[in-house]
Amino acid sequence: MNYFERLKTGIDPTPYLDEISSIDGAWDLATGRQDKIPVQREALAIPLRGLRKSAIGDRERRDVHESRWTNSGKPYQKARQFLEDFAAEQNSLLGRAKIVCLPAGKRVYPHIDRGEYYRVRNRYHLVLRSTAGSWMKAGDEEVRMREGELWWFDNDQMHEANNDGDQDRIHIIFDMLPAERAEEVFGKAA
């Protein structure tokens, strides 16, 4: 496979799912993804890390490299710790991150993540819940990601997702910048 790589298996999703369930209305607190991104209109999200708005200046949002932990992400300490640990393990800098729910029967429509932010980063999915396996396509390749698996995929390819299961599909989706590219992006080494 060229566009997908399963990196880890056997990750226990329970602590992350417990964090989500502990917050009343967790999926209703941030609706930007479904309101502003047409291809994501059927997905719900809890932002953990977002772009640093003060860094936008005259750039398009998709070209803003700077990110920060969100206020809405504070209750998700186990998810945050996982992200920090994995970034350190990969010698990478964390970018944007979110917990995403794709309800049963819903989809993410075909698209390519464009812009300078995405050009230099790697995209990852940690599958927390997916009873039927999370179907995803990138380029001409298709996979079914299973609960407890961590995947890299190439979001520079046309990609889409579909929840053909009968329960919500929940992933932590995040981006990382390899440390060796920090100087290219930020003008200084990480």
N, CA, C and O atoms as a DFTB+ gen file, in Angstrom:
760 C
 N C O
     1  1       0.839      -1.181       0.000
     2  2       0.000       0.000       0.000
     3  2       0.887       1.249       0.000
     4  3       1.933       1.291       0.648
     5  1       0.446       2.243      -0.731
     6  2       1.186       3.495      -0.822
     7  2       0.594       4.608       0.030
     8  3       1.316       5.508       0.460
     9  1      -0.709       4.559       0.278
    10  2      -1.403       5.684       0.895
    11  2      -1.863       5.424       2.327
    12  3      -2.403       6.321       2.975
    13  1      -1.657       4.215       2.822
    14  2      -2.031       3.853       4.185
    15  2      -0.928       3.012       4.810
    16  3      -0.257       2.238       4.127
    17  1      -0.748       3.175       6.123
    18  2       0.140       2.283       6.865
    19  2      -0.393       2.133       8.283
    20  3      -0.576       3.115       9.003
    21  1      -0.637       0.883       8.670
    22  2      -1.044       0.614      10.053
    23  2       0.218       0.603      10.898
    24  3       1.131      -0.187      10.655
    25  1       0.265       1.486      11.895
    26  2       1.464       1.656      12.714
    27  2       1.410       0.894      14.030
    28  3       2.432       0.405      14.510
    29  1       0.211       0.791      14.618
    30  2       0.072       0.131      15.917
    31  2      -1.281      -0.573      15.973
    32  3      -2.240      -0.174      15.313
    33  1      -1.328      -1.622      16.775
    34  2      -2.580      -2.316      17.062
    35  2      -2.665      -2.517      18.570
    36  3      -1.679      -2.334      19.285
    37  1      -3.838      -2.890      19.044
    38  2      -4.000      -3.228      20.452
    39  2      -4.028      -2.057      21.417
    40  3      -3.837      -2.247      22.618
    41  1      -4.260      -0.854      20.921
    42  2      -4.386       0.306      21.806
    43  2      -5.778       0.252      22.434
    44  3      -6.771       0.135      21.716
    45  1      -5.863       0.333      23.737
    46  2      -7.155       0.261      24.434
    47  2      -7.905       1.576      24.277
    48  3      -7.443       2.601      24.779
    49  1      -9.059       1.580      23.587
    50  2      -9.801       2.822      23.392
    51  2     -10.614       3.262      24.604
    52  3     -11.102       4.392      24.640
    53  1     -10.768       2.393      25.591
    54  2     -11.671       2.663      26.721
    55  2     -11.387       3.984      27.436
    56  3     -12.329       4.741      27.667
    57  1     -10.143       4.304      27.801
    58  2      -9.922       5.563      28.537
    59  2     -10.341       6.799      27.733
    60  3     -10.834       7.772      28.303
    61  1     -10.149       6.761      26.431
    62  2     -10.498       7.904      25.583
    63  2     -12.014       8.007      25.420
    64  3     -12.572       9.104      25.448
    65  1     -12.671       6.871      25.250
    66  2     -14.135       6.866      25.143
    67  2     -14.777       7.290      26.462
    68  3     -15.803       7.971      26.472
    69  1     -14.160       6.878      27.582
    70  2     -14.670       7.294      28.899
    71  2     -14.574       8.814      29.063
    72  3     -15.483       9.440      29.608
    73  1     -13.473       9.403      28.592
    74  2     -13.343      10.863      28.664
    75  2     -14.462      11.542      27.874
    76  3     -15.057      12.510      28.348
    77  1     -14.747      11.045      26.692
    78  2     -15.802      11.637      25.861
    79  2     -17.146      11.515      26.559
    80  3     -17.907      12.481      26.624
    81  1     -17.446      10.308      27.091
    82  2     -18.749      10.112      27.747
    83  2     -18.915      10.925      29.015
    84  3     -20.038      11.167      29.456
    85  1     -17.805      11.350      29.607
    86  2     -17.893      12.104      30.861
    87  2     -18.327      13.560      30.648
    88  3     -18.622      14.258      31.618
    89  1     -18.369      14.021      29.416
    90  2     -18.726      15.409      29.108
    91  2     -20.119      15.446      28.495
    92  3     -20.333      14.929      27.398
    93  1     -21.060      16.054      29.198
    94  2     -22.416      16.187      28.655
    95  2     -22.393      17.025      27.385
    96  3     -21.825      18.117      27.361
    97  1     -23.013      16.507      26.331
    98  2     -23.118      17.250      25.081
    99  2     -21.793      17.492      24.396
   100  3     -21.651      18.474      23.666
   101  1     -20.805      16.613      24.613
   102  2     -19.459      16.818      24.065
   103  2     -19.476      17.103      22.563
   104  3     -18.705      17.934      22.081
   105  1     -20.338      16.428      21.834
   106  2     -20.359      16.577      20.373
   107  2     -21.079      17.842      19.920
   108  3     -21.005      18.205      18.746
   109  1     -21.770      18.515      20.827
   110  2     -22.550      19.702      20.461
   111  2     -21.826      21.013      20.741
   112  3     -22.342      22.079      20.407
   113  1     -20.649      20.960      21.343
   114  2     -19.975      22.174      21.785
   115  2     -19.246      22.921      20.667
   116  3     -19.061      24.134      20.759
   117  1     -18.833      22.220      19.624
   118  2     -18.124      22.856      18.504
   119  2     -18.715      22.317      17.204
   120  3     -18.626      21.122      16.923
   121  1     -19.317      23.199      16.415
   122  2     -19.977      22.749      15.188
   123  2     -19.318      23.298      13.922
   124  3     -19.882      23.188      12.834
   125  1     -18.144      23.882      14.056
   126  2     -17.470      24.480      12.910
   127  2     -17.213      23.506      11.772
   128  3     -17.356      23.856      10.600
   129  1     -16.833      22.284      12.123
   130  2     -16.526      21.291      11.090
   131  2     -17.737      21.054      10.188
   132  3     -17.617      21.111       8.964
   133  1     -18.893      20.790      10.780
   134  2     -20.063      20.515       9.951
   135  2     -20.685      21.778       9.365
   136  3     -21.353      21.712       8.333
   137  1     -20.478      22.922      10.003
   138  2     -21.062      24.164       9.504
   139  2     -20.255      24.808       8.381
   140  3     -20.828      25.436       7.491
   141  1     -18.916      24.657       8.414
   142  2     -18.059      25.430       7.517
   143  2     -17.328      24.614       6.455
   144  3     -16.803      25.182       5.498
   145  1     -17.284      23.305       6.606
   146  2     -16.531      22.472       5.661
   147  2     -17.520      21.511       5.000
   148  3     -17.864      20.482       5.581
   149  1     -17.976      21.837       3.796
   150  2     -19.035      21.032       3.165
   151  2     -18.757      19.527       3.102
   152  3     -19.670      18.730       3.315
   153  1     -17.523      19.125       2.815
   154  2     -17.250      17.689       2.708
   155  2     -17.288      16.996       4.076
   156  3     -17.367      15.770       4.144
   157  1     -17.233      17.780       5.174
   158  2     -17.253      17.243       6.530
   159  2     -18.618      17.438       7.208
   160  3     -18.741      17.213       8.413
   161  1     -19.619      17.843       6.466
   162  2     -20.894      18.268       7.057
   163  2     -21.616      17.198       7.877
   164  3     -22.463      17.535       8.704
   165  1     -21.306      15.943       7.671
   166  2     -21.982      14.875       8.412
   167  2     -21.172      14.388       9.617
   168  3     -21.613      13.496      10.342
   169  1     -19.989      14.970       9.831
   170  2     -19.108      14.547      10.923
   171  2     -19.200      15.534      12.087
   172  3     -19.373      16.735      11.885
   173  1     -19.085      15.019      13.283
   174  2     -19.059      15.826      14.497
   175  2     -17.627      15.839      15.025
   176  3     -16.873      14.891      14.804
   177  1     -17.257      16.901      15.715
   178  2     -15.860      16.972      16.160
   179  2     -15.721      17.659      17.514
   180  3     -16.492      18.547      17.878
   181  1     -14.718      17.214      18.230
   182  2     -14.271      17.850      19.465
   183  2     -12.835      18.324      19.191
   184  3     -11.921      17.502      19.127
   185  1     -12.629      19.629      19.030
   186  2     -11.270      20.110      18.747
   187  2     -10.370      19.979      19.974
   188  3     -10.704      20.462      21.056
   189  1      -9.233      19.325      19.794
   190  2      -8.228      19.218      20.853
   191  2      -7.121      20.241      20.640
   192  3      -6.675      20.899      21.580
   193  1      -6.687      20.364      19.396
   194  2      -5.687      21.366      18.997
   195  2      -6.202      22.028      17.733
   196  3      -6.697      21.360      16.825
   197  1      -6.083      23.337      17.684
   198  2      -6.540      24.076      16.514
   199  2      -5.507      25.081      16.079
   200  3      -4.490      25.284      16.742
   201  1      -5.783      25.702      14.960
   202  2      -4.836      26.706      14.473
   203  2      -4.820      27.884      15.430
   204  3      -5.822      28.202      16.070
   205  1      -3.672      28.519      15.513
   206  2      -3.516      29.697      16.376
   207  2      -4.047      30.891      15.596
   208  3      -3.394      31.382      14.675
   209  1      -5.243      31.357      15.972
   210  2      -5.910      32.426      15.225
   211  2      -5.072      33.693      15.155
   212  3      -5.120      34.413      14.157
   213  1      -4.318      33.969      16.187
   214  2      -3.501      35.183      16.194
   215  2      -2.399      35.129      15.139
   216  3      -1.795      36.156      14.827
   217  1      -2.129      33.944      14.585
   218  2      -1.066      33.796      13.586
   219  2      -1.584      33.870      12.152
   220  3      -0.796      33.785      11.211
   221  1      -2.885      34.025      11.973
   222  2      -3.442      33.996      10.621
   223  2      -2.892      35.128       9.766
   224  3      -2.412      34.882       8.659
   225  1      -2.951      36.363      10.255
   226  2      -2.459      37.501       9.478
   227  2      -3.152      37.557       8.128
   228  3      -4.381      37.554       8.054
   229  1      -2.366      37.607       7.061
   230  2      -2.943      37.671       5.725
   231  2      -2.947      36.308       5.026
   232  3      -3.154      36.231       3.815
   233  1      -2.718      35.232       5.789
   234  2      -2.693      33.881       5.214
   235  2      -4.091      33.253       5.211
   236  3      -4.958      33.625       6.002
   237  1      -4.285      32.308       4.317
   238  2      -5.475      31.463       4.350
   239  2      -5.350      30.542       5.560
   240  3      -4.240      30.219       5.983
   241  1      -6.477      30.120       6.116
   242  2      -6.455      29.219       7.268
   243  2      -5.661      27.947       6.970
   244  3      -4.973      27.425       7.848
   245  1      -5.753      27.451       5.742
   246  2      -5.070      26.210       5.371
   247  2      -3.555      26.381       5.266
   248  3      -2.829      25.401       5.096
   249  1      -3.076      27.629       5.367
   250  2      -1.640      27.897       5.299
   251  2      -1.049      28.297       6.649
   252  3       0.133      28.630       6.730
   253  1      -1.849      28.268       7.698
   254  2      -1.381      28.635       9.039
   255  2      -0.769      27.399       9.693
   256  3      -1.454      26.397       9.899
   257  1       0.502      27.471      10.014
   258  2       1.217      26.337      10.610
   259  2       1.069      26.285      12.136
   260  3       1.055      25.204      12.724
   261  1       0.960      27.435      12.761
   262  2       0.949      27.495      14.222
   263  2      -0.355      26.893      14.768
   264  3      -1.442      27.159      14.254
   265  1      -0.222      26.086      15.809
   266  2      -1.403      25.499      16.449
   267  2      -1.232      25.550      17.959
   268  3      -0.145      25.816      18.472
   269  1      -2.334      25.289      18.657
   270  2      -2.323      25.338      20.123
   271  2      -3.436      24.439      20.652
   272  3      -4.374      24.087      19.937
   273  1      -3.299      24.077      21.936
   274  2      -4.359      23.300      22.585
   275  2      -5.592      24.188      22.701
   276  3      -5.477      25.380      22.985
   277  1      -6.752      23.619      22.485
   278  2      -7.999      24.383      22.585
   279  2      -8.543      24.319      24.010
   280  3      -8.211      23.414      24.775
   281  1      -9.380      25.288      24.350
   282  2     -10.055      25.246      25.649
   283  2     -10.983      24.039      25.725
   284  3     -11.100      23.412      26.778
   285  1     -11.642      23.711      24.616
   286  2     -12.573      22.572      24.628
   287  2     -11.833      21.246      24.785
   288  3     -12.450      20.239      25.133
   289  1     -10.539      21.227      24.538
   290  2      -9.758      20.004      24.665
   291  2      -9.228      19.731      26.060
   292  3      -8.694      18.652      26.316
   293  1      -9.368      20.695      26.972
   294  2      -8.798      20.537      28.319
   295  2      -9.290      19.297      29.070
   296  3      -8.488      18.662      29.756
   297  1     -10.573      18.921      28.973
   298  2     -11.019      17.741      29.741
   299  2     -10.466      16.407      29.224
   300  3     -10.615      15.384      29.891
   301  1      -9.841      16.406      28.064
   302  2      -9.421      15.161      27.422
   303  2      -7.932      14.913      27.668
   304  3      -7.136      14.842      26.732
   305  1      -7.574      14.781      28.947
   306  2      -6.174      14.655      29.335
   307  2      -5.527      13.368      28.835
   308  3      -4.349      13.375      28.479
   309  1      -6.260      12.284      28.802
   310  2      -5.692      11.019      28.316
   311  2      -5.423      11.103      26.821
   312  3      -4.388      10.625      26.355
   313  1      -6.328      11.697      26.068
   314  2      -6.115      11.879      24.629
   315  2      -4.919      12.801      24.398
   316  3      -4.075      12.533      23.543
   317  1      -4.855      13.877      25.158
   318  2      -3.727      14.808      25.013
   319  2      -2.404      14.112      25.318
   320  3      -1.418      14.310      24.608
   321  1      -2.380      13.295      26.374
   322  2      -1.149      12.580      26.737
   323  2      -0.743      11.609      25.633
   324  3       0.436      11.502      25.299
   325  1      -1.724      10.898      25.066
   326  2      -1.410       9.995      23.959
   327  2      -0.754      10.771      22.818
   328  3       0.265      10.339      22.279
   329  1      -1.331      11.910      22.448
   330  2      -0.794      12.710      21.346
   331  2       0.624      13.192      21.643
   332  3       1.500      13.120      20.782
   333  1       0.847      13.679      22.847
   334  2       2.180      14.162      23.218
   335  2       3.206      13.028      23.206
   336  3       4.326      13.201      22.727
   337  1       2.818      11.874      23.734
   338  2       3.730      10.731      23.776
   339  2       4.064      10.244      22.366
   340  3       5.222       9.957      22.066
   341  1       3.055      10.152      21.504
   342  2       3.298       9.667      20.151
   343  2       4.152      10.666      19.365
   344  3       5.024      10.260      18.597
   345  1       3.914      11.949      19.548
   346  2       4.733      12.964      18.875
   347  2       6.195      12.835      19.306
   348  3       7.096      12.906      18.471
   349  1       6.429      12.647      20.597
   350  2       7.804      12.480      21.085
   351  2       8.431      11.209      20.509
   352  3       9.590      11.217      20.093
   353  1       7.667      10.129      20.486
   354  2       8.149       8.859      19.930
   355  2       8.536       8.999      18.460
   356  3       9.488       8.366      18.002
   357  1       7.805       9.819      17.728
   358  2       8.036      10.009      16.292
   359  2       8.972      11.182      15.987
   360  3       9.228      11.483      14.821
   361  1       9.483      11.843      17.029
   362  2      10.324      13.030      16.865
   363  2       9.627      14.039      15.950
   364  3      10.183      14.496      14.951
   365  1       8.402      14.365      16.324
   366  2       7.566      15.261      15.523
   367  2       6.898      16.295      16.409
   368  3       6.800      16.133      17.626
   369  1       6.441      17.359      15.770
   370  2       5.704      18.413      16.459
   371  2       4.215      18.233      16.187
   372  3       3.799      18.055      15.043
   373  1       3.424      18.281      17.243
   374  2       1.976      18.155      17.077
   375  2       1.415      19.342      16.311
   376  3       1.835      20.483      16.503
   377  1       0.475      19.055      15.457
   378  2      -0.286      20.092      14.771
   379  2      -1.712      20.064      15.288
   380  3      -1.947      19.926      16.488
   381  1      -2.648      20.193      14.385
   382  2      -4.065      20.180      14.747
   383  2      -4.499      18.765      15.103
   384  3      -3.963      17.784      14.587
   385  1      -5.481      18.679      15.997
   386  2      -5.992      17.372      16.431
   387  2      -7.448      17.524      16.841
   388  3      -7.865      18.561      17.356
   389  1      -8.202      16.475      16.604
   390  2      -9.606      16.487      16.986
   391  2     -10.088      15.063      17.207
   392  3      -9.524      14.110      16.668
   393  1     -11.123      14.935      17.996
   394  2     -11.828      13.664      18.106
   395  2     -13.029      13.808      17.185
   396  3     -13.787      14.772      17.291
   397  1     -13.200      12.853      16.283
   398  2     -14.245      12.972      15.270
   399  2     -15.196      11.793      15.360
   400  3     -14.782      10.640      15.480
   401  1     -16.483      12.113      15.298
   402  2     -17.538      11.111      15.275
   403  2     -18.216      11.159      13.908
   404  3     -18.682      12.210      13.469
   405  1     -18.263      10.027      13.256
   406  2     -19.023       9.894      12.017
   407  2     -20.185       8.964      12.342
   408  3     -20.001       7.752      12.463
   409  1     -21.402       9.540      12.485
   410  2     -22.548       8.713      12.863
   411  2     -22.837       7.612      11.834
   412  3     -22.440       7.705      10.672
   413  1     -23.531       6.581      12.288
   414  2     -23.901       5.466      11.416
   415  2     -24.626       5.990      10.183
   416  3     -25.507       6.845      10.276
   417  1     -24.238       5.458       9.024
   418  2     -24.870       5.839       7.772
   419  2     -24.372       7.150       7.176
   420  3     -24.839       7.549       6.110
   421  1     -23.446       7.822       7.828
   422  2     -22.945       9.119       7.345
   423  2     -21.578       8.939       6.683
   424  3     -20.958       7.879       6.767
   425  1     -21.130      10.015       6.019
   426  2     -19.863       9.923       5.306
   427  2     -19.097      11.239       5.324
   428  3     -19.647      12.297       5.632
   429  1     -17.834      11.148       4.991
   430  2     -16.996      12.295       4.686
   431  2     -16.787      12.215       3.179
   432  3     -16.319      11.200       2.664
   433  1     -17.135      13.280       2.483
   434  2     -17.144      13.273       1.028
   435  2     -15.734      13.411       0.457
   436  3     -14.853      13.950       1.128
   437  1     -15.503      12.933      -0.774
   438  2     -14.165      12.964      -1.362
   439  2     -13.574      14.374      -1.388
   440  3     -14.238      15.345      -1.753
   441  1     -12.304      14.452      -0.988
   442  2     -11.597      15.735      -0.974
   443  2     -10.099      15.498      -0.814
   444  3      -9.660      14.395      -0.488
   445  1      -9.335      16.543      -1.048
   446  2      -7.900      16.558      -0.785
   447  2      -7.645      17.703       0.182
   448  3      -8.180      18.796       0.002
   449  1      -6.836      17.464       1.202
   450  2      -6.479      18.528       2.144
   451  2      -5.384      19.371       1.498
   452  3      -4.245      18.924       1.359
   453  1      -5.735      20.582       1.109
   454  2      -4.814      21.451       0.379
   455  2      -4.268      22.550       1.290
   456  3      -4.884      22.913       2.292
   457  1      -3.118      23.059       0.923
   458  2      -2.524      24.174       1.639
   459  2      -1.162      23.819       2.194
   460  3      -0.785      22.650       2.277
   461  1      -0.430      24.859       2.575
   462  2       0.920      24.677       3.094
   463  2       0.940      23.885       4.392
   464  3       1.870      23.116       4.633
   465  1      -0.078      24.065       5.235
   466  2      -0.135      23.327       6.498
   467  2      -0.099      21.820       6.221
   468  3       0.695      21.095       6.820
   469  1      -0.951      21.359       5.323
   470  2      -1.067      19.922       5.047
   471  2       0.102      19.387       4.231
   472  3       0.454      18.214       4.359
   473  1       0.705      20.217       3.402
   474  2       1.774      19.766       2.510
   475  2       2.951      19.162       3.271
   476  3       3.596      18.237       2.776
   477  1       3.234      19.669       4.452
   478  2       4.436      19.249       5.178
   479  2       4.157      18.337       6.371
   480  3       5.085      17.937       7.073
   481  1       2.911      18.013       6.601
   482  2       2.560      17.218       7.784
   483  2       2.081      15.824       7.414
   484  3       1.659      15.557       6.289
   485  1       2.162      14.946       8.406
   486  2       1.613      13.600       8.286
   487  2       0.285      13.553       9.025
   488  3       0.120      14.193      10.063
   489  1      -0.661      12.792       8.484
   490  2      -2.002      12.662       9.078
   491  2      -2.157      11.267       9.668
   492  3      -1.752      10.274       9.064
   493  1      -2.748      11.207      10.854
   494  2      -2.929       9.958      11.580
   495  2      -4.370       9.806      12.050
   496  3      -5.068      10.790      12.293
   497  1      -4.803       8.542      12.173
   498  2      -6.105       8.196      12.733
   499  2      -5.892       7.134      13.805
   500  3      -5.292       6.092      13.541
   501  1      -6.382       7.400      15.013
   502  2      -6.461       6.388      16.064
   503  2      -7.931       6.006      16.170
   504  3      -8.769       6.846      16.497
   505  1      -8.244       4.752      15.897
   506  2      -9.635       4.295      15.872
   507  2     -10.068       3.919      17.292
   508  3      -9.525       2.996      17.899
   509  1     -11.055       4.653      17.804
   510  2     -11.576       4.387      19.143
   511  2     -12.817       3.507      19.111
   512  3     -12.994       2.650      19.977
   513  1     -13.673       3.712      18.121
   514  2     -14.876       2.879      17.996
   515  2     -15.217       2.727      16.522
   516  3     -15.289       3.701      15.772
   517  1     -15.425       1.473      16.132
   518  2     -15.878       1.176      14.777
   519  2     -16.247      -0.293      14.715
   520  3     -15.385      -1.147      14.504
   521  1     -17.519      -0.587      14.897
   522  2     -17.942      -1.985      14.973
   523  2     -17.743      -2.732      13.666
   524  3     -17.419      -3.920      13.683
   525  1     -17.929      -2.068      12.537
   526  2     -17.785      -2.731      11.229
   527  2     -16.392      -2.528      10.645
   528  3     -16.103      -3.012       9.551
   529  1     -15.539      -1.828      11.354
   530  2     -14.263      -1.418      10.773
   531  2     -14.503      -0.134      10.003
   532  3     -15.488      -0.016       9.275
   533  1     -13.614       0.818      10.158
   534  2     -13.779       2.128       9.520
   535  2     -13.293       2.065       8.085
   536  3     -12.095       1.935       7.831
   537  1     -14.222       2.157       7.149
   538  2     -13.851       2.145       5.735
   539  2     -13.328       3.514       5.350
   540  3     -13.913       4.548       5.672
   541  1     -12.207       3.483       4.650
   542  2     -11.613       4.709       4.157
   543  2     -10.953       4.431       2.826
   544  3     -10.460       3.330       2.580
   545  1     -10.950       5.439       1.968
   546  2     -10.308       5.328       0.663
   547  2      -9.398       6.530       0.480
   548  3      -9.771       7.657       0.807
   549  1      -8.199       6.286      -0.045
   550  2      -7.267       7.350      -0.438
   551  2      -6.674       6.914      -1.766
   552  3      -6.164       5.800      -1.889
   553  1      -6.740       7.801      -2.770
   554  2      -6.299       7.416      -4.105
   555  2      -7.117       6.222      -4.554
   556  3      -8.347       6.254      -4.510
   557  1      -6.439       5.170      -4.984
   558  2      -7.138       3.967      -5.438
   559  2      -7.097       2.846      -4.400
   560  3      -7.401       1.697      -4.720
   561  1      -6.723       3.169      -3.158
   562  2      -6.615       2.159      -2.104
   563  2      -7.732       2.313      -1.077
   564  3      -8.142       3.424      -0.741
   565  1      -8.213       1.175      -0.589
   566  2      -9.250       1.146       0.443
   567  2      -8.760       0.309       1.617
   568  3      -8.059      -0.688       1.441
   569  1      -9.148       0.740       2.830
   570  2      -8.824      -0.034       4.033
   571  2     -10.042      -0.058       4.957
   572  3     -10.980       0.725       4.812
   573  1      -9.989      -0.979       5.903
   574  2     -10.921      -1.006       7.035
   575  2     -10.069      -0.955       8.289
   576  3      -9.391      -1.917       8.648
   577  1     -10.123       0.187       8.940
   578  2      -9.374       0.381      10.174
   579  2     -10.194      -0.185      11.337
   580  3     -11.408       0.011      11.398
   581  1      -9.544      -0.866      12.229
   582  2     -10.226      -1.521      13.352
   583  2      -9.968      -0.778      14.660
   584  3      -8.997      -0.033      14.790
   585  1     -10.851      -0.996      15.614
   586  2     -10.700      -0.397      16.942
   587  2      -9.324      -0.721      17.510
   588  3      -8.836      -1.846      17.406
   589  1      -8.713       0.292      18.111
   590  2      -7.416       0.105      18.748
   591  2      -6.236       0.176      17.802
   592  3      -5.099      -0.063      18.209
   593  1      -6.493       0.504      16.530
   594  2      -5.406       0.629      15.558
   595  2      -5.065       2.100      15.329
   596  3      -5.930       2.975      15.380
   597  1      -3.780       2.343      15.074
   598  2      -3.293       3.671      14.720
   599  2      -2.769       3.598      13.294
   600  3      -1.940       2.750      12.968
   601  1      -3.264       4.501      12.445
   602  2      -2.910       4.501      11.025
   603  2      -2.352       5.854      10.607
   604  3      -2.782       6.899      11.097
   605  1      -1.385       5.815       9.689
   606  2      -0.975       6.972       8.912
   607  2      -1.691       6.848       7.580
   608  3      -1.884       5.741       7.076
   609  1      -2.088       7.986       7.004
   610  2      -2.562       7.929       5.626
   611  2      -2.192       9.214       4.908
   612  3      -1.944      10.247       5.528
   613  1      -2.162       9.124       3.596
   614  2      -1.725      10.230       2.744
   615  2      -2.923      11.097       2.382
   616  3      -3.665      10.781       1.452
   617  1      -3.111      12.191       3.117
   618  2      -4.251      13.067       2.860
   619  2      -3.986      14.047       1.727
   620  3      -4.801      14.932       1.469
   621  1      -2.842      13.897       1.041
   622  2      -2.594      14.650      -0.188
   623  2      -3.282      13.973      -1.373
   624  3      -3.341      14.531      -2.469
   625  1      -3.800      12.768      -1.142
   626  2      -4.566      12.042      -2.159
   627  2      -6.054      12.348      -1.956
   628  3      -6.475      12.721      -0.861
   629  1      -6.832      12.187      -3.008
   630  2      -8.290      12.274      -2.871
   631  2      -8.691      11.194      -1.865
   632  3      -8.341      10.026      -2.034
   633  1      -9.418      11.580      -0.828
   634  2      -9.799      10.601       0.182
   635  2     -11.232      10.830       0.648
   636  3     -11.789      11.918       0.497
   637  1     -11.807       9.785       1.214
   638  2     -13.179       9.825       1.708
   639  2     -13.357       8.733       2.754
   640  3     -12.529       7.830       2.878
   641  1     -14.449       8.830       3.500
   642  2     -14.763       7.835       4.521
   643  2     -16.266       7.630       4.544
   644  3     -17.041       8.515       4.181
   645  1     -16.658       6.435       4.981
   646  2     -18.077       6.104       5.065
   647  2     -18.285       5.215       6.278
   648  3     -17.540       4.257       6.488
   649  1     -19.291       5.527       7.074
   650  2     -19.619       4.665       8.202
   651  2     -20.781       3.782       7.784
   652  3     -21.941       4.187       7.855
   653  1     -20.461       2.578       7.349
   654  2     -21.499       1.631       6.950
   655  2     -21.875       0.695       8.095
   656  3     -22.553      -0.311       7.886
   657  1     -21.430       1.033       9.307
   658  2     -21.794       0.262      10.486
   659  2     -23.094       0.780      11.095
   660  3     -23.726       1.689      10.556
   661  1     -23.483       0.193      12.219
   662  2     -24.733       0.592      12.868
   663  2     -24.513       1.383      14.155
   664  3     -25.459       1.634      14.902
   665  1     -23.256       1.778      14.417
   666  2     -22.925       2.617      15.565
   667  2     -22.025       3.754      15.107
   668  3     -21.423       3.697      14.034
   669  1     -21.943       4.789      15.936
   670  2     -21.037       5.897      15.640
   671  2     -19.604       5.385      15.516
   672  3     -19.176       4.500      16.257
   673  1     -18.887       5.954      14.576
   674  2     -17.469       5.669      14.370
   675  2     -16.703       6.833      14.992
   676  3     -16.956       7.986      14.645
   677  1     -15.777       6.554      15.899
   678  2     -15.053       7.618      16.592
   679  2     -13.552       7.411      16.414
   680  3     -13.021       6.334      16.686
   681  1     -12.877       8.469      15.948
   682  2     -11.418       8.455      15.743
   683  2     -10.817       9.690      16.393
   684  3     -11.480      10.720      16.512
   685  1      -9.570       9.590      16.811
   686  2      -8.759      10.778      17.067
   687  2      -7.961      10.986      15.782
   688  3      -7.210      10.108      15.358
   689  1      -8.132      12.152      15.170
   690  2      -7.453      12.479      13.916
   691  2      -6.481      13.613      14.226
   692  3      -6.858      14.623      14.819
   693  1      -5.231      13.434      13.820
   694  2      -4.241      14.452      14.163
   695  2      -3.128      14.514      13.126
   696  3      -2.906      13.582      12.353
   697  1      -2.438      15.651      13.142
   698  2      -1.345      15.912      12.215
   699  2      -0.061      16.134      12.995
   700  3      -0.072      16.661      14.107
   701  1       1.059      15.717      12.383
   702  2       2.358      15.949      13.008
   703  2       3.361      16.401      11.948
   704  3       3.346      15.934      10.808
   705  1       4.211      17.299      12.348
   706  2       5.293      17.806      11.515
   707  2       6.591      17.138      11.951
   708  3       7.004      17.304      13.099
   709  1       7.252      16.381      11.061
   710  2       8.545      15.807      11.454
   711  2       9.504      16.916      11.884
   712  3       9.579      17.960      11.237
   713  1      10.230      16.691      12.965
   714  2      11.114      17.720      13.539
   715  2      12.122      18.235      12.518
   716  3      12.500      19.406      12.565
   717  1      12.561      17.379      11.595
   718  2      13.552      17.834      10.612
   719  2      12.987      18.855       9.623
   720  3      13.744      19.466       8.869
   721  1      11.672      19.043       9.620
   722  2      11.064      20.044       8.729
   723  2      10.724      21.340       9.465
   724  3      10.225      22.285       8.853
   725  1      10.987      21.391      10.765
   726  2      10.618      22.568      11.568
   727  2      11.287      23.836      11.062
   728  3      10.653      24.890      10.995
   729  1      12.560      23.742      10.706
   730  2      13.263      24.936      10.239
   731  2      12.667      25.442       8.922
   732  3      12.521      26.648       8.728
   733  1      12.331      24.534       8.035
   734  2      11.677      24.905       6.765
   735  2      10.367      25.640       7.022
   736  3      10.048      26.602       6.324
   737  1       9.614      25.198       8.014
   738  2       8.292      25.749       8.284
   739  2       8.359      27.003       9.158
   740  3       7.735      28.015       8.840
   741  1       9.109      26.940      10.253
   742  2       9.108      28.005      11.245
   743  2      10.363      28.879      11.223
   744  3      10.435      29.880      11.935
   745  1      11.339      28.507      10.417
   746  2      12.571      29.295      10.338
   747  2      13.534      28.998      11.467
   748  3      14.520      29.716      11.638
   749  1      13.271      27.944      12.253
   750  2      14.184      27.551      13.334
   751  2      14.010      26.069      13.576
   752  3      12.951      25.518      13.278
   753  1      15.006      25.421      14.100
   754  2      14.943      23.980      14.391
   755  2      14.048      23.744      15.591
   756  3      13.896      24.610      16.452
   757  1      13.458      22.559      15.634
   758  2      12.558      22.200      16.758
   759  2      13.341      21.942      18.021
   760  3      12.756      21.631      19.058
